[in-house]
Amino acid sequence: MSRARYLVLALLPALLLLPAVVPAADSAGPPEPPRTISVDEQTGATLPLESRFLDEDGASVTIGSLIDKPTILLPIYFTCPNSCSTNLANLAIAMDRMKLQAGRDYRAIALSFDDEETPETARSAKANYLNLLDDDFPADQWRFLTGSRTAIDAVLDSVGFSYKKLADGTFIHPSMLVVLADSGMIIKYVYGTFIPGDIEIALTEAQRGRPATSIKRFLDYCFNYDPTATNAVFETVKLLILGTFILGLAFFFIRILRKKRG
């Protein structure tokens, strides 16, 4: 049997699967997947410290006035139905388990990027997540901020955080936090489930004022599961898996042919 016929027979099962994962050409097609929603790390840059927000009590504060020690900055929004609540809970659990002490060694800021949220929303959220901490945790060392679109974008652009608001009022956004030095300098990015050890290492580096390169991880994206809105993402993943499978089969049979010819 010729080499070409071997390859055709090898690839035939995979090729037969291809129509099942390619969207119909006559459909309107789903929206583009959120390829631009990401984090462009800006380690070593400094936040716009004059940006002004409202805290959970409605007081007007600049973000610079809150960063007087190594600081954890968590971009979220308080009414998020998906990963934001998990991120807030994970951060609370991490802070509860860390050896470093809030108020002495660090403070934390939860910053909403939904400009329609209010101090009342922030105050309600703060009450919920303080319940995950020991009673002796200093509540004033974890601030929950809301603000204008201008102030929000100034801060989030400075850390390279991008997001997109959907028609239903929810957001597509990455899940991560940033650790800052007391000068407002970006020291390190932390991804994943916010393991206490990872945050403590980042805070220790912030105490030294030395920017550190984060270990890049796959970002978790927060968006409502909507089969129509997210169809393109899943179709793309399936095509990539299928393509890898086809290339693997082709490489396998080419090696067999070469061995037989040898």
Contacts in CASP RR format, 6 or more apart in sequence:
PFRMAT RR
TARGET T0000
AUTHOR 0000-0000-0000
METHOD contacts of the structure
MODEL  1
MSRARYLVLALLPALLLLPAVVPAADSAGPPEPPRTISVDEQTGATLPLE
SRFLDEDGASVTIGSLIDKPTILLPIYFTCPNSCSTNLANLAIAMDRMKL
QAGRDYRAIALSFDDEETPETARSAKANYLNLLDDDFPADQWRFLTGSRT
AIDAVLDSVGFSYKKLADGTFIHPSMLVVLADSGMIIKYVYGTFIPGDIE
IALTEAQRGRPATSIKRFLDYCFNYDPTATNAVFETVKLLILGTFILGLA
FFFIRILRKKRG
3 257 0 8 1.000
6 253 0 8 1.000
6 256 0 8 1.000
6 257 0 8 1.000
7 250 0 8 1.000
7 253 0 8 1.000
7 254 0 8 1.000
10 249 0 8 1.000
10 250 0 8 1.000
10 252 0 8 1.000
10 253 0 8 1.000
11 246 0 8 1.000
11 249 0 8 1.000
11 250 0 8 1.000
14 242 0 8 1.000
14 243 0 8 1.000
14 245 0 8 1.000
14 246 0 8 1.000
14 249 0 8 1.000
15 246 0 8 1.000
17 242 0 8 1.000
18 242 0 8 1.000
21 235 0 8 1.000
21 238 0 8 1.000
21 239 0 8 1.000
21 242 0 8 1.000
22 235 0 8 1.000
22 239 0 8 1.000
23 29 0 8 1.000
23 30 0 8 1.000
23 231 0 8 1.000
23 232 0 8 1.000
23 235 0 8 1.000
29 231 0 8 1.000
29 232 0 8 1.000
30 228 0 8 1.000
30 229 0 8 1.000
30 230 0 8 1.000
30 231 0 8 1.000
30 232 0 8 1.000
30 235 0 8 1.000
31 229 0 8 1.000
31 232 0 8 1.000
32 232 0 8 1.000
33 230 0 8 1.000
33 232 0 8 1.000
33 233 0 8 1.000
33 236 0 8 1.000
34 164 0 8 1.000
34 172 0 8 1.000
34 221 0 8 1.000
34 223 0 8 1.000
34 233 0 8 1.000
36 162 0 8 1.000
36 164 0 8 1.000
37 162 0 8 1.000
37 163 0 8 1.000
37 164 0 8 1.000
37 172 0 8 1.000
37 173 0 8 1.000
37 174 0 8 1.000
37 221 0 8 1.000
38 162 0 8 1.000
38 174 0 8 1.000
38 219 0 8 1.000
39 159 0 8 1.000
39 160 0 8 1.000
39 161 0 8 1.000
39 162 0 8 1.000
39 174 0 8 1.000
39 176 0 8 1.000
39 189 0 8 1.000
39 219 0 8 1.000
40 160 0 8 1.000
40 162 0 8 1.000
41 160 0 8 1.000
41 186 0 8 1.000
41 189 0 8 1.000
41 214 0 8 1.000
42 158 0 8 1.000
42 159 0 8 1.000
42 160 0 8 1.000
42 186 0 8 1.000
43 186 0 8 1.000
43 187 0 8 1.000
43 188 0 8 1.000
43 189 0 8 1.000
43 211 0 8 1.000
43 212 0 8 1.000
43 213 0 8 1.000
43 214 0 8 1.000
44 185 0 8 1.000
44 186 0 8 1.000
44 187 0 8 1.000
44 211 0 8 1.000
45 158 0 8 1.000
45 159 0 8 1.000
45 185 0 8 1.000
45 186 0 8 1.000
46 158 0 8 1.000
46 183 0 8 1.000
46 184 0 8 1.000
46 185 0 8 1.000
46 186 0 8 1.000
47 63 0 8 1.000
47 64 0 8 1.000
47 67 0 8 1.000
47 73 0 8 1.000
47 155 0 8 1.000
47 158 0 8 1.000
47 159 0 8 1.000
47 180 0 8 1.000
47 184 0 8 1.000
47 186 0 8 1.000
48 63 0 8 1.000
48 154 0 8 1.000
48 155 0 8 1.000
48 158 0 8 1.000
49 62 0 8 1.000
49 63 0 8 1.000
49 64 0 8 1.000
49 67 0 8 1.000
49 184 0 8 1.000
50 62 0 8 1.000
50 64 0 8 1.000
51 62 0 8 1.000
51 63 0 8 1.000
51 64 0 8 1.000
51 151 0 8 1.000
51 154 0 8 1.000
51 155 0 8 1.000
52 60 0 8 1.000
52 61 0 8 1.000
52 62 0 8 1.000
52 63 0 8 1.000
52 147 0 8 1.000
52 151 0 8 1.000
53 60 0 8 1.000
53 61 0 8 1.000
53 62 0 8 1.000
53 63 0 8 1.000
53 111 0 8 1.000
53 145 0 8 1.000
53 146 0 8 1.000
53 147 0 8 1.000
53 151 0 8 1.000
54 60 0 8 1.000
54 61 0 8 1.000
54 118 0 8 1.000
54 119 0 8 1.000
54 122 0 8 1.000
54 145 0 8 1.000
54 146 0 8 1.000
54 147 0 8 1.000
55 61 0 8 1.000
55 119 0 8 1.000
55 122 0 8 1.000
55 143 0 8 1.000
55 144 0 8 1.000
55 145 0 8 1.000
56 119 0 8 1.000
56 122 0 8 1.000
56 123 0 8 1.000
56 125 0 8 1.000
56 126 0 8 1.000
56 143 0 8 1.000
56 144 0 8 1.000
56 145 0 8 1.000
57 119 0 8 1.000
57 123 0 8 1.000
58 119 0 8 1.000
61 143 0 8 1.000
61 145 0 8 1.000
63 109 0 8 1.000
63 111 0 8 1.000
63 145 0 8 1.000
63 155 0 8 1.000
64 184 0 8 1.000
66 107 0 8 1.000
66 109 0 8 1.000
66 143 0 8 1.000
67 107 0 8 1.000
67 109 0 8 1.000
67 180 0 8 1.000
67 182 0 8 1.000
67 183 0 8 1.000
67 184 0 8 1.000
68 107 0 8 1.000
68 182 0 8 1.000
69 103 0 8 1.000
69 105 0 8 1.000
69 106 0 8 1.000
69 107 0 8 1.000
69 182 0 8 1.000
70 105 0 8 1.000
70 106 0 8 1.000
70 107 0 8 1.000
70 179 0 8 1.000
70 180 0 8 1.000
70 181 0 8 1.000
70 182 0 8 1.000
70 187 0 8 1.000
70 203 0 8 1.000
70 206 0 8 1.000
70 207 0 8 1.000
71 106 0 8 1.000
71 107 0 8 1.000
71 108 0 8 1.000
71 109 0 8 1.000
71 179 0 8 1.000
71 180 0 8 1.000
71 182 0 8 1.000
71 184 0 8 1.000
71 206 0 8 1.000
72 91 0 8 1.000
72 95 0 8 1.000
72 106 0 8 1.000
72 107 0 8 1.000
72 108 0 8 1.000
72 109 0 8 1.000
72 177 0 8 1.000
72 178 0 8 1.000
72 179 0 8 1.000
72 180 0 8 1.000
72 199 0 8 1.000
72 203 0 8 1.000
73 108 0 8 1.000
73 109 0 8 1.000
73 111 0 8 1.000
73 159 0 8 1.000
73 177 0 8 1.000
73 178 0 8 1.000
73 179 0 8 1.000
73 180 0 8 1.000
74 87 0 8 1.000
74 88 0 8 1.000
74 91 0 8 1.000
74 108 0 8 1.000
74 109 0 8 1.000
74 110 0 8 1.000
74 111 0 8 1.000
74 177 0 8 1.000
75 111 0 8 1.000
75 113 0 8 1.000
75 156 0 8 1.000
75 159 0 8 1.000
75 161 0 8 1.000
75 163 0 8 1.000
75 173 0 8 1.000
75 176 0 8 1.000
75 177 0 8 1.000
75 178 0 8 1.000
76 84 0 8 1.000
76 87 0 8 1.000
76 88 0 8 1.000
76 110 0 8 1.000
76 111 0 8 1.000
76 112 0 8 1.000
76 113 0 8 1.000
77 84 0 8 1.000
77 112 0 8 1.000
77 113 0 8 1.000
77 114 0 8 1.000
77 117 0 8 1.000
77 171 0 8 1.000
78 84 0 8 1.000
78 110 0 8 1.000
78 112 0 8 1.000
78 114 0 8 1.000
78 117 0 8 1.000
78 121 0 8 1.000
78 122 0 8 1.000
78 124 0 8 1.000
78 125 0 8 1.000
78 144 0 8 1.000
79 114 0 8 1.000
79 117 0 8 1.000
79 121 0 8 1.000
80 170 0 8 1.000
80 171 0 8 1.000
80 222 0 8 1.000
81 170 0 8 1.000
81 224 0 8 1.000
82 170 0 8 1.000
82 222 0 8 1.000
82 223 0 8 1.000
82 224 0 8 1.000
83 175 0 8 1.000
83 220 0 8 1.000
83 222 0 8 1.000
84 222 0 8 1.000
87 175 0 8 1.000
87 177 0 8 1.000
87 194 0 8 1.000
88 110 0 8 1.000
88 125 0 8 1.000
88 129 0 8 1.000
89 129 0 8 1.000
89 132 0 8 1.000
90 193 0 8 1.000
90 194 0 8 1.000
91 108 0 8 1.000
91 110 0 8 1.000
91 129 0 8 1.000
91 177 0 8 1.000
91 194 0 8 1.000
92 129 0 8 1.000
92 130 0 8 1.000
92 132 0 8 1.000
92 133 0 8 1.000
93 132 0 8 1.000
93 196 0 8 1.000
94 194 0 8 1.000
94 195 0 8 1.000
94 196 0 8 1.000
94 197 0 8 1.000
94 199 0 8 1.000
95 102 0 8 1.000
95 108 0 8 1.000
95 133 0 8 1.000
95 137 0 8 1.000
95 142 0 8 1.000
95 196 0 8 1.000
95 199 0 8 1.000
96 132 0 8 1.000
96 133 0 8 1.000
96 134 0 8 1.000
96 137 0 8 1.000
97 196 0 8 1.000
98 196 0 8 1.000
98 197 0 8 1.000
98 199 0 8 1.000
98 200 0 8 1.000
99 200 0 8 1.000
100 106 0 8 1.000
100 200 0 8 1.000
100 203 0 8 1.000
100 204 0 8 1.000
102 108 0 8 1.000
102 137 0 8 1.000
102 138 0 8 1.000
102 141 0 8 1.000
102 142 0 8 1.000
103 138 0 8 1.000
103 141 0 8 1.000
105 203 0 8 1.000
105 207 0 8 1.000
106 141 0 8 1.000
106 203 0 8 1.000
106 206 0 8 1.000
107 141 0 8 1.000
107 142 0 8 1.000
107 143 0 8 1.000
108 141 0 8 1.000
108 142 0 8 1.000
108 143 0 8 1.000
109 142 0 8 1.000
109 143 0 8 1.000
109 144 0 8 1.000
109 145 0 8 1.000
110 122 0 8 1.000
110 125 0 8 1.000
110 126 0 8 1.000
110 142 0 8 1.000
110 143 0 8 1.000
110 144 0 8 1.000
110 145 0 8 1.000
111 145 0 8 1.000
111 152 0 8 1.000
111 155 0 8 1.000
111 156 0 8 1.000
112 121 0 8 1.000
112 122 0 8 1.000
112 144 0 8 1.000
112 145 0 8 1.000
112 146 0 8 1.000
112 147 0 8 1.000
112 152 0 8 1.000
113 152 0 8 1.000
113 156 0 8 1.000
113 161 0 8 1.000
113 163 0 8 1.000
113 171 0 8 1.000
113 173 0 8 1.000
114 146 0 8 1.000
114 165 0 8 1.000
114 171 0 8 1.000
115 146 0 8 1.000
115 147 0 8 1.000
115 148 0 8 1.000
115 149 0 8 1.000
115 152 0 8 1.000
117 146 0 8 1.000
118 146 0 8 1.000
119 146 0 8 1.000
121 146 0 8 1.000
122 144 0 8 1.000
122 145 0 8 1.000
122 146 0 8 1.000
123 144 0 8 1.000
125 144 0 8 1.000
126 139 0 8 1.000
126 142 0 8 1.000
126 144 0 8 1.000
129 142 0 8 1.000
130 137 0 8 1.000
130 139 0 8 1.000
130 142 0 8 1.000
156 162 0 8 1.000
156 163 0 8 1.000
158 186 0 8 1.000
159 178 0 8 1.000
159 186 0 8 1.000
161 173 0 8 1.000
161 174 0 8 1.000
161 176 0 8 1.000
162 173 0 8 1.000
162 174 0 8 1.000
163 171 0 8 1.000
163 172 0 8 1.000
163 173 0 8 1.000
163 174 0 8 1.000
164 171 0 8 1.000
164 172 0 8 1.000
164 173 0 8 1.000
165 171 0 8 1.000
166 172 0 8 1.000
166 223 0 8 1.000
166 224 0 8 1.000
166 229 0 8 1.000
168 224 0 8 1.000
170 223 0 8 1.000
170 224 0 8 1.000
171 222 0 8 1.000
171 223 0 8 1.000
172 221 0 8 1.000
172 222 0 8 1.000
172 223 0 8 1.000
173 221 0 8 1.000
173 222 0 8 1.000
174 219 0 8 1.000
174 220 0 8 1.000
174 221 0 8 1.000
174 222 0 8 1.000
175 191 0 8 1.000
175 192 0 8 1.000
175 219 0 8 1.000
175 220 0 8 1.000
175 221 0 8 1.000
175 222 0 8 1.000
176 189 0 8 1.000
176 190 0 8 1.000
176 191 0 8 1.000
176 192 0 8 1.000
176 219 0 8 1.000
177 189 0 8 1.000
177 190 0 8 1.000
177 194 0 8 1.000
177 199 0 8 1.000
178 186 0 8 1.000
178 188 0 8 1.000
178 189 0 8 1.000
178 190 0 8 1.000
179 187 0 8 1.000
179 188 0 8 1.000
179 189 0 8 1.000
179 190 0 8 1.000
179 199 0 8 1.000
179 202 0 8 1.000
179 203 0 8 1.000
179 205 0 8 1.000
179 206 0 8 1.000
180 186 0 8 1.000
180 187 0 8 1.000
180 206 0 8 1.000
181 187 0 8 1.000
181 206 0 8 1.000
181 207 0 8 1.000
181 209 0 8 1.000
182 206 0 8 1.000
183 209 0 8 1.000
185 209 0 8 1.000
185 211 0 8 1.000
186 211 0 8 1.000
187 202 0 8 1.000
187 205 0 8 1.000
187 206 0 8 1.000
187 209 0 8 1.000
187 210 0 8 1.000
187 211 0 8 1.000
187 212 0 8 1.000
188 201 0 8 1.000
188 202 0 8 1.000
188 205 0 8 1.000
188 206 0 8 1.000
188 211 0 8 1.000
188 212 0 8 1.000
188 213 0 8 1.000
188 214 0 8 1.000
189 214 0 8 1.000
190 198 0 8 1.000
190 199 0 8 1.000
190 202 0 8 1.000
190 214 0 8 1.000
191 214 0 8 1.000
191 216 0 8 1.000
191 217 0 8 1.000
191 218 0 8 1.000
191 219 0 8 1.000
191 220 0 8 1.000
192 217 0 8 1.000
192 220 0 8 1.000
202 212 0 8 1.000
205 211 0 8 1.000
205 212 0 8 1.000
223 229 0 8 1.000
223 230 0 8 1.000
END
